[in-house]
């Protein structure tokens, strides 16, 4: 089922009843991007799975332990959109 929600600016945001795919969430739900990123750092970091760290205000880098891995950088807004979180205000 598709739902449309109007925003304050007058544009609309479409959401589905299907939750977004959040890699490494292990079936858990998170209210905010910060909760999800903290979870990834706490549980993925120690076992060499990917997590994201803030490298400058609002800019994040994917942390992987493989030397041949390509560097990935994303803004907070990009991560919120990728994983279906509401933008922080």
N, C-alpha and C positions, 0 to 999 in steps of 0.2 A: 504494500500500500504506500502510495506516495503522498506526502503531506507538504504543503507550502506554507512557510512562515514569513510574514513581512518583517522587515527590520525597520529601525528608526529612520534610515535614509530613504526608505521607500522601495528598495530592491527586495527581491524575495530569495529565500534560501530553501532549497528543496532537500528533504530528508526522507529516508526510507526507514521502514521498521527493522531492517536488517542492520545490526550493529557493524561499525567499521572494523576492518581487519587490523589488529594491532599485534605485530610480530612479537613473540616472546612474552605475551601477556599471561600465558598459561591459564586461560579461561577466566581471568580476573577482569573486573570492570573498574574503570578509573574515571573520576569526575573531572579532573583537570589534566592538562599536559604535564604540569609540574609533578603531579602524583605518579604519572606513568614514567616520566624520565627518572625520577628518584627510585622507582621500583627497578627499572632496567639497570641503573648503576649498582644498586644494592645486590641484585640477584644474578645479573649477567656478568658484571665486571670480574668477580672472583673466579668465574669458571670460563673465562675467555670467550664469552659470547658478546655480540655487539651491544653497545649502549651509546648514548649521546651526552656530550658535555658542552657547557656553554663556554665559548672561547672569547667572546666579547658580548656586550649587552645585546640580547636578541639574536645572536648568531651561534649556531651549534655545529659541532663536528662529530661525526660518527666515529666511535672508538672501536677499532678492531685490532687484534694482535697479529694478524697475518701481514708480513712485510710486503707482499705483493699486492695487497688490497689497495684499490683506488681510493683516494681521499674524497670524502663526501661531506659537504657543508650545506646547511640549510638555515633559513631564518625561522624564527619562532612561528610566524604566520604560515610558512610552508609546512612545518611539522603539524601545526593545528589542523590545517586543511587535509594533510595526508592521512591523519588518523582520526579525523572527525570530531575534534574538540572545538568548542565555541571559542572564539577569539577572547583573549584576556583583555580586560578593560582597566 
